[in-house]
Amino acid sequence: MQGKGVTDDPPGESYWKIWNGIRLTGMPAYGGSISETQAWQIAQLVANADKLPPNVKQIIATPPPAK
């Protein structure tokens, strides 16, 4: 069986990765930039990304307008 990417990770593991980063991978630590609540919200979003309806996935994938 092949994994589904980050949706396979428990939210606590994703939280740790978001908060601390992953050395030597290019994944920065966001612990100094966002609140703990925001980090948990991101971890939950990532854990459930495969369950989002198509219209929500499209909104998330759309880049913000240029300023």
VOPAGU-2260 file (C-alpha; in pm, 1 decimal, decimal comma):
REM VOPAGU-2260
SITE   aa  ch    i         X         Y         Z
SITE  MET   A    0       0,0       0,0       0,0
SITE  GLN   A    1     131,6     341,3     -94,5
SITE  GLY   A    2      99,3     635,9     146,1
SITE  LYS   A    3    -102,0     949,7      83,4
SITE  GLY   A    4     172,0    1196,2     176,0
SITE  VAL   A    5     122,6    1428,0     471,3
SITE  THR   A    6    -237,0    1314,7     520,9
SITE  ASP   A    7     -83,6     990,6     659,3
SITE  ASP   A    8      88,0    1180,7     941,5
SITE  PRO   A    9     -92,3    1221,0    1273,9
SITE  PRO   A   10    -175,6    1589,0    1339,8
SITE  GLY   A   11      74,5    1597,9    1627,2
SITE  GLU   A   12     357,6    1499,8    1393,5
SITE  SER   A   13     254,1    1760,9    1137,1
SITE  TYR   A   14     231,9    2021,3    1416,1
SITE  TRP   A   15     588,3    1940,3    1521,5
SITE  LYS   A   16     712,6    1970,1    1162,9
SITE  ILE   A   17     531,9    2301,9    1115,4
SITE  TRP   A   18     656,9    2440,2    1446,4
SITE  ASN   A   19    1017,0    2315,7    1425,2
SITE  GLY   A   20    1082,0    2267,7    1053,3
SITE  ILE   A   21    1269,4    1975,5     904,4
SITE  ARG   A   22    1645,6    2010,4     888,5
SITE  LEU   A   23    1819,4    1982,0     551,9
SITE  THR   A   24    1492,6    1966,4     354,9
SITE  GLY   A   25    1406,0    2329,7     294,7
SITE  MET   A   26    1105,7    2307,9     530,8
SITE  PRO   A   27    1144,3    2612,6     758,2
SITE  ALA   A   28    1025,9    2635,5    1118,0
SITE  TYR   A   29     720,1    2856,8    1158,8
SITE  GLY   A   30     722,4    2854,1    1540,2
SITE  GLY   A   31     843,5    3213,2    1552,7
SITE  SER   A   32     601,6    3337,7    1286,3
SITE  ILE   A   33     262,6    3192,8    1381,3
SITE  SER   A   34      75,2    3112,2    1700,6
SITE  GLU   A   35      43,2    2761,8    1842,0
SITE  THR   A   36    -326,8    2772,1    1754,1
SITE  GLN   A   37    -245,1    2854,8    1391,7
SITE  ALA   A   38       9,4    2570,7    1379,1
SITE  TRP   A   39    -254,7    2325,5    1508,0
SITE  GLN   A   40    -507,1    2459,4    1254,8
SITE  ILE   A   41    -259,5    2399,6     972,2
SITE  ALA   A   42    -181,8    2050,0    1106,1
SITE  GLN   A   43    -553,3    1965,1    1109,2
SITE  LEU   A   44    -600,9    2107,2     758,5
SITE  VAL   A   45    -311,9    1899,9     625,1
SITE  ALA   A   46    -435,7    1585,6     803,5
SITE  ASN   A   47    -777,3    1623,1     640,7
SITE  ALA   A   48    -674,5    1769,1     303,5
SITE  ASP   A   49    -783,8    1457,1     117,0
SITE  LYS   A   50   -1137,5    1497,4     257,6
SITE  LEU   A   51   -1194,0    1858,1     144,9
SITE  PRO   A   52   -1462,2    1918,9    -117,0
SITE  PRO   A   53   -1336,2    2010,6    -465,7
SITE  ASN   A   54   -1449,4    2373,7    -441,2
SITE  VAL   A   55   -1247,1    2425,0    -120,9
SITE  LYS   A   56    -939,9    2259,9    -276,8
SITE  GLN   A   57    -971,8    2500,7    -569,8
SITE  ILE   A   58    -990,2    2803,5    -337,2
SITE  ILE   A   59    -681,3    2689,5    -146,2
SITE  ALA   A   60    -488,0    2621,8    -468,7
SITE  THR   A   61    -567,3    2963,6    -620,1
SITE  PRO   A   62    -278,5    3207,7    -571,8
SITE  PRO   A   63    -365,3    3538,1    -405,6
SITE  PRO   A   64    -400,9    3839,9    -634,6
SITE  ALA   A   65     -85,6    4042,6    -699,2
SITE  LYS   A   66     -57,1    4368,4    -508,4
